[in-house]
Amino acid sequence: MGRIAPRSGEAGKAEHEVLAPLVFQALANAGLSAREVDTAIFTAPTPATRQLGFSTFMAARLGLACRGQIGEVDALGLTGGLAFDQAVSDVALGRADVALALGVAYSTNADFATIMDHSVRAVGDVEFQSSIGLTPISWYAFDMARYCHETGVDRQTVAHVAVKSRLASVHNPLALHREPVTVEDVLRQRPIVEPLGRLEVPGIADGAICLVLAARPRGPAARVLGRGFFHEGYHQIGGRPHDITSFPAVRRAADTALAEAGIVLADVDVCELYAPCTITEVLASEAIGLFPRGRGAIAAREGETTPQGRSPINTSGGCLARGHPPSLTGLYGVLELYEQLAGKAGGRQVADARVGLHACELGNYNAALVHVLEAA
């Protein structure tokens, strides 16, 4: 995670040169070799990537000969979670004994015109929302304004999510931002989209990651217990009136995953939620049922969502502090749960963590994919 893409005219590493060593490192950590990989699910590369057909190109570079599948997936914010989901499925169905969920994303070298063009066309109807210049951060700003209006919670209270995220990231060597901040620091930053300021939204980041899934692990592992998905029928912010702050998709996906796992929400020790902005973490935590309506931001203010609190959320630092290459964020969330459940999280370790819940979103949580993991 970081700012690793070479700028125009600069010498630097191409995406495959960054990703390949991570794959071999991940396999070595798992006691496996490239010859044993049956499936490799890549996140689709960003628009700035020059190499097309990236999955088969990388498979050749890595020496993979797969009987399961090789491919790329792309579902906006769900992309990383979907890559993990596909890899899990191949192992569960017996198509693969060993599967990889992996990807690399170069964002910092893309020109802003390209980023903005793709962003506004992804947010909503290209003939409706896009024509008035809505960016993804815009819908979270709508969420924030509406939530504060309806609940009476103020921006200062919500700002504690950013403070909590940085306190966790101090202990995460992967994190892009590891310096603590105060509520005052958050509130005095320049606005990005009112009422959200610079520390309440994610910065642009590059990243690369590889997760290894195996039917018969040879070392410390986390077991996938349950999975849930739901799409509520809207494209991002939607073209029909609805409550943009209720996030019913993540509630239904979480309920399905917990039921499949045979547990209840109270059994979950730690959550990693795809939350690009402070308000997103608040709304997702309330939708899942961790807190009642209007209580999510207050819980952050009172320390309940820290690694030492009663409901730890985004102990990695989340999108705000760990970093947020959108297509990879779902994979980073699963990685954090693995490290928590394997007792490898260091200074951000949740005591006696046995069960974790991971959620990622398609866009403003109109669709959500949830996995429940346990320490194996």
Secondary structure, 3 states (H helix, E strand, C coil): CECCCCCCCCCCCCHHHHHHHHHHHHHHHCCCCHHHCCEEEEECCCCCCCCCCHHHHHHHHHCCCCCCEEEEECCHHHHHHHHHHHHHHHHHCCCCCEEEEEEEECCCCCCHHHHHHHHHHHHCCCCCCHHHCCCHHHHHHHHHHHHHHHHCCCHHHHCHHHHHHHHHHCCCCCCCCCCCCCHHHHHCCCEEECCEEHHHCCCCCEEEEEEEEECCCCCCCEEEEEEEEEECCCCCCCCCCCCCCCCHHHHHHHHHHHHHHCCCHHHCCEEEECCCCHHHHHHHHHHHCCCCCCCHHHHHHCCCCCCCCCCCECCCCHHHHCCCCCCCHHHHHHHHHHHHHCCCCHHHCCCCCCEEEEEEECCCCCEEEEEEEEEC
